[in-house]
């Protein structure tokens, strides 16, 4: 995992206040009045228009540094341990760890939420917690986090691979997954997952963190495909959708493609449900809508694209890795 656009954060483009916001409103108003001394007015007009942001002070730099230090020392380490993983390194906004298949995504989600927290209370006797709205004073360190805002985000690359693969090579591959899939293709503030099996090639799923419905669908459909939950959706459907690629891509050219595709998948679900999986029409519609959330993604031209591999990745994770 890696913080996005850290250069802009450190250089003051993300957090810097404006000259107008730090000056008294009456002074700003006077500086903009036509009768104000032209010698000073022209200078301030140029500053307000062309150089509106102030440079960060050493105090702000120190606050950013402390926030990232708390994040890596008190946040990341405990999250990795709670999810039965082993931390390789955590320095500032950079994180690298090894985790079980079934907890890797959960850990990444928790780290992302911690990164965008506003305040945390850190106590050595119990897990630190986020402070929202009202806080009852208690022993511990009040940690000021980066919070939420434009360009304040962290991206993740999760590589699922066989335990006998070369660790050094897989770390390099995970870096490429993070940089190429999560940051470049998905445009940051995202998580990219690669399922690398020893045969059959890699499967991918990537979405922005704020696509809440897509991630809810990913978890839910994974459970329905999973064998450990007495799967309600046949795995054959997952592979059969690829055979319908031409038809699905034709549907995506229609204005009401979501409705048309949902109805199409609902029909496929009705035909492929296992004998023990009797479901109501409402459930079939719900399952179909969630599948659409996973298999359809907007490309860089903001047009819908068909990417069914996410269903396979979701089912594999829900099965805790299954057999390779």
SULHUZI-V834354 format. One record per backbone hydrogen bond with DSSP energy under -1.0 kcal/mol. NH is the residue of the N-H (numbers start at 1). CO is the residue of the C=O. E is the energy in kcal/mol with one decimal. If there is no record, write none. Layout:
NH_CO_E, NH_CO_E
This chain:
2_155_-2.2, 4_153_-3.0, 9_5_-1.3, 10_6_-2.7, 11_7_-2.4, 13_8_-1.6, 14_8_-1.6, 16_12_-1.1, 19_52_-2.5, 22_18_-1.1, 28_24_-2.0, 29_25_-2.3, 30_26_-2.2, 31_27_-2.5, 32_28_-1.1, 33_30_-1.3, 36_33_-1.6, 40_37_-1.0, 41_37_-2.9, 42_38_-2.3, 44_40_-2.4, 45_41_-2.7, 46_42_-1.8, 47_43_-2.0, 48_44_-3.0, 49_45_-1.9, 50_46_-2.9, 51_47_-1.5, 54_17_-3.1, 61_57_-1.9, 62_58_-2.4, 63_59_-2.0, 64_60_-2.4, 65_61_-2.3, 66_62_-2.5, 67_63_-2.4, 68_64_-2.4, 69_65_-2.0, 70_66_-2.7, 71_67_-2.1, 72_68_-2.1, 73_69_-2.6, 74_70_-2.1, 75_70_-1.2, 76_71_-2.8, 79_75_-2.0, 80_76_-2.6, 81_77_-2.0, 82_78_-2.5, 83_79_-1.3, 84_81_-1.8, 85_80_-2.7, 86_98_-2.9, 88_96_-2.3, 89_96_-2.0, 91_94_-1.8, 94_91_-2.0, 95_1_-2.4, 96_89_-2.5, 98_86_-2.7, 103_100_-1.2, 104_100_-1.3, 107_103_-2.5, 108_104_-2.1, 109_105_-2.4, 110_106_-2.1, 111_107_-2.4, 112_108_-2.3, 113_109_-2.0, 114_110_-2.1, 115_111_-2.5, 116_112_-1.5, 117_114_-1.8, 120_143_-2.2, 121_129_-2.2, 122_141_-3.0, 129_121_-1.4, 131_119_-2.4, 141_122_-2.9, 143_120_-3.6, 145_118_-2.5, 147_117_-2.1, 152_149_-2.0, 155_2_-2.5, 156_190_-2.5, 158_192_-3.1, 160_194_-3.2, 165_162_-1.8, 170_166_-2.3, 171_167_-2.2, 172_168_-1.7, 173_169_-2.2, 174_170_-2.6, 175_171_-1.9, 176_172_-1.9, 177_173_-2.3, 178_174_-2.4, 179_175_-2.8, 180_176_-3.2, 181_177_-1.5, 182_177_-1.8, 183_178_-1.9, 184_179_-2.0, 185_180_-2.1, 186_181_-1.7, 188_182_-1.2, 191_207_-2.7, 192_156_-2.5, 193_205_-3.3, 194_158_-2.8, 195_203_-3.1, 196_160_-2.8, 203_195_-1.8, 205_193_-2.0, 207_191_-1.8, 209_189_-2.7, 211_208_-1.5, 212_210_-1.9, 215_211_-1.8, 216_212_-2.5, 217_213_-2.5, 218_214_-2.2, 219_215_-2.1, 220_216_-2.5, 221_217_-3.0, 222_218_-1.5, 223_219_-1.7, 224_220_-1.7, 225_221_-2.1, 226_222_-1.8, 230_227_-1.7, 232_224_-1.8, 233_224_-2.0, 237_234_-1.1, 239_235_-1.2, 240_236_-2.3, 241_237_-2.0, 245_242_-1.4, 248_244_-2.9, 249_245_-2.9, 250_246_-1.4, 251_247_-1.9, 252_248_-2.0, 253_250_-1.0, 254_251_-2.1, 257_254_-1.1, 260_256_-2.1, 261_257_-3.0, 262_258_-2.2, 263_259_-2.2, 264_260_-2.1, 265_261_-2.6, 266_262_-2.2, 267_263_-1.8, 268_264_-1.7, 269_265_-2.8, 270_266_-2.2, 271_267_-1.4, 272_268_-1.6, 273_269_-1.5, 277_274_-2.0, 284_280_-2.3, 285_281_-2.2, 286_282_-2.2, 287_283_-3.0, 288_284_-2.5, 289_285_-2.5, 290_286_-2.0, 291_287_-2.2, 292_288_-2.2, 293_289_-1.8, 294_290_-1.1, 295_291_-2.7, 296_292_-1.8, 297_305_-2.1, 299_303_-2.8, 302_299_-2.3, 305_297_-2.6, 307_295_-3.6, 311_308_-1.7, 313_309_-2.0, 314_310_-2.6, 315_311_-2.2, 316_312_-2.2, 317_313_-2.3, 318_314_-2.2, 319_315_-1.4, 320_317_-1.9, 321_316_-2.3, 322_319_-1.3
